[in-house]
Every structure is written in structure tokens, then in C-alpha cells.
Amino acid sequence: QTQLVQSGGGLVQPGGSLSLSCAPSGFHLDDYSIAWFRQAPGNKRERISCVSRNDGLISLEYRFKGRFSASRDKSKNTVYLQMNSLTSGDTAVYYCAAAPSYCSGPDSEFRIWGQGTQVTVSS
């Protein structure tokens, strides 16, 4: 019963925007940090952002500042990733993942994964 259900993704033109959602089922955001990752073919998986358990503090990797933002809606038990000014370099499979620790922990702490969603930026 413990899972992460993702929504969003798809095809978007360069310069466009896209929003992704991640809804935990069977656990609450008070208890798990939720991070967004992405992985492009031939590339290393990289962390984009993290919403910390309990206090909801948000971290965002420097390379994404100004274009991407993460948020949390506790009433809906859902986290979001808003992506703007998309380029072809953003084409990847995007995942959300949960960890029973704070965002300062290593990536290995994220052991509950969403199904992933393809984001393709192309004209």
C-alpha cells in the first residue's frame, strides 16, 4: 500500500513549461522527504530538488535555480515540480522518491520510487 503516484510529463516545446505531481499513498509527508530526480539516456541520475520531511524545507540544486521550483501541498499530501523555460537538455525520465530521513541524507536513503514519467522537450 506504500507507493508514490506520479502525474504530468509529456511533450513540450522549447521554452515551454510543465508541472509534475507526486502523491504518496500509504504514508504522509510529515514522515518522508520527497525528492525529484531525473535521468536521461547515457547520463547519470541527478537530484533536482527535495522537500524535507516534517518541516517542509525545500532545497533546489543550483543548476535548476531560476527555472525549476518544488513545492508541497500538505492538505493534498502532494509535492510538485514546476519546470519553466525548458530546453532539449531537460529531456529525461523524471522520478519522485521518498526517504524516511531529511534531505541532507544521501541519495541511498530514497528507497520508495514513483513510476517515473517521460518529459520530452522538442519542437
VMD Tcl script that draws the C-alpha trace (Angstrom):
set ca {
  {0.00 0.00 0.00}
  {3.06 2.25 0.25}
  {3.70 3.89 -3.10}
  {4.28 7.14 -4.95}
  {1.92 8.01 -7.79}
  {3.23 10.45 -10.36}
  {1.34 12.54 -12.87}
  {2.32 15.02 -15.52}
  {5.05 14.78 -18.08}
  {4.73 14.60 -21.82}
  {5.88 16.56 -24.83}
  {6.58 20.26 -24.57}
  {8.17 22.78 -26.92}
  {11.44 24.51 -26.07}
  {10.78 27.46 -23.81}
  {7.60 25.91 -22.53}
  {6.54 24.86 -19.06}
  {5.41 21.67 -17.42}
  {4.28 20.68 -13.95}
  {4.75 17.28 -12.33}
  {2.93 15.88 -9.32}
  {3.85 13.20 -6.82}
  {1.26 11.84 -4.42}
  {2.29 9.46 -1.66}
  {-0.12 6.69 -0.88}
  {0.08 4.89 2.44}
  {2.35 7.41 4.13}
  {2.42 11.12 4.93}
  {4.75 13.94 4.03}
  {5.34 14.56 7.72}
  {7.34 11.35 7.83}
  {9.14 11.25 4.47}
  {11.24 13.66 2.47}
  {10.35 13.74 -1.21}
  {12.99 14.36 -3.84}
  {12.76 14.83 -7.58}
  {15.32 13.08 -9.75}
  {15.82 12.80 -13.46}
  {17.83 10.55 -15.71}
  {18.50 11.00 -19.40}
  {19.79 8.21 -21.65}
  {23.53 7.82 -21.20}
  {23.54 10.26 -18.32}
  {23.88 9.92 -14.58}
  {20.82 10.19 -12.42}
  {20.73 13.61 -10.81}
  {18.82 15.10 -7.95}
  {16.77 18.17 -8.78}
  {15.15 19.15 -5.52}
  {13.98 17.88 -2.17}
  {11.15 18.74 0.18}
  {12.17 17.78 3.68}
  {10.03 15.67 5.96}
  {8.10 17.41 8.70}
  {9.38 20.97 8.33}
  {8.85 21.16 4.57}
  {12.11 22.96 3.82}
  {12.87 22.95 0.12}
  {16.25 22.55 -1.46}
  {17.00 23.03 -5.14}
  {20.19 22.21 -6.97}
  {21.94 25.34 -8.17}
  {21.76 24.45 -11.85}
  {17.97 24.49 -11.68}
  {17.51 27.78 -9.86}
  {15.51 30.30 -11.82}
  {13.80 27.67 -13.96}
  {12.56 24.88 -11.68}
  {10.78 25.06 -8.36}
  {9.44 22.48 -5.95}
  {6.50 22.87 -3.61}
  {4.38 20.95 -1.15}
  {0.65 20.97 -0.52}
  {0.14 19.23 2.80}
  {-3.64 19.33 2.51}
  {-3.38 17.18 -0.61}
  {-0.36 15.19 0.60}
  {1.27 16.05 -2.71}
  {4.54 17.52 -3.93}
  {5.06 19.30 -7.22}
  {7.81 20.21 -9.59}
  {7.23 23.27 -11.76}
  {9.53 23.44 -14.76}
  {9.86 26.57 -16.88}
  {11.99 27.68 -19.82}
  {12.53 24.08 -20.81}
  {15.25 23.11 -23.24}
  {16.15 19.90 -25.03}
  {18.67 19.26 -22.26}
  {15.76 18.74 -19.89}
  {14.55 15.70 -21.80}
  {14.67 12.80 -19.36}
  {12.63 10.45 -17.24}
  {11.61 12.25 -14.08}
  {11.10 10.40 -10.81}
  {9.97 11.30 -7.36}
  {11.31 9.30 -4.46}
  {10.77 9.20 -0.72}
  {13.18 8.84 2.17}
  {12.44 8.36 5.89}
  {15.09 10.97 6.65}
  {15.87 14.60 5.95}
  {17.02 15.94 2.61}
  {20.58 16.23 3.87}
  {20.86 12.46 3.72}
  {22.47 10.60 0.82}
  {20.55 9.52 -2.26}
  {20.64 5.95 -1.00}
  {18.06 6.94 1.61}
  {15.48 7.34 -1.13}
  {14.10 3.84 -1.42}
  {10.47 4.39 -2.38}
  {10.20 5.42 -6.00}
  {7.44 6.62 -8.27}
  {6.88 5.01 -11.63}
  {8.66 7.79 -13.50}
  {7.35 10.00 -16.25}
  {8.91 10.93 -19.57}
  {9.49 14.61 -20.27}
  {10.43 15.34 -23.86}
  {11.35 18.86 -24.93}
  {11.26 19.14 -28.69}
  {9.93 21.34 -31.45}
}
mol new
graphics top color blue
foreach p $ca { graphics top sphere $p radius 0.5 }
foreach p [lrange $ca 0 end-1] q [lrange $ca 1 end] { graphics top cylinder $p $q radius 0.2 }
display resetview
